């Protein structure tokens, strides 16, 4: 049986100072792990915020485009119907001979002038709302904007050139309301090649090419 004088003495390796050192050493790895985890979470959240900001910007741009398109093309159907009315006015003027139009007096003259003024005003209003006439005469045939009605044999004009406009075409913005109805040249040199070039050899004198 031990007496009070024989109580075991504490081990030199288990002094209070050594215990504190061991606790600090164990805490350091835990702090580093927590810091690494916090940095990873911060990077993940930052990536999510950037992605969300990019998506919101794309949505804003897409919405702006849709609003602009709606404003531009909202009257497309109405404008197409207006073109029919404008065509009818043009046809009404075409049936009046030029001499009769110049020599017209009284009621007939007022009627012709009224039709002309109405047609010009309708064209102005269409243009005001973004409806423009499609360029066709002298242009290269474009199947997206022109509708070929017939071919015109003409060796003096580059093949595929619009040489006659039967009915004017119109577009609103980038959309075609109706294509221009045209006649297209055939038999001439290829577009982009000069007469007498590789695609079109020069005619030889003394040879009748119509034989």
BELHU-V810308 format. One record per run of one state. SS is the DSSP state (helix for helix, strand for strand, loop for the rest). FROM is the first residue (numbers start at 1). TO is the last residue. If there is no record, write none. Layout:
# BELHU-V810308
ss=SS from=FROM to=TO
ss=SS from=FROM to=TO
This chain:
# BELHU-V810308
ss=loop from=1 to=3
ss=helix from=4 to=6
ss=loop from=7 to=11
ss=helix from=12 to=14
ss=loop from=15 to=15
ss=helix from=16 to=73
ss=loop from=74 to=75
ss=helix from=76 to=94
ss=loop from=95 to=97
ss=helix from=98 to=103
ss=loop from=104 to=105
ss=helix from=106 to=128
ss=loop from=129 to=130
ss=strand from=131 to=133
ss=loop from=134 to=139
ss=strand from=140 to=140
ss=loop from=141 to=145
ss=strand from=146 to=153
ss=loop from=154 to=160
ss=strand from=161 to=167
ss=loop from=168 to=169
ss=strand from=170 to=172
ss=loop from=173 to=174
ss=strand from=175 to=178
ss=loop from=179 to=179
ss=strand from=180 to=186
ss=loop from=187 to=211
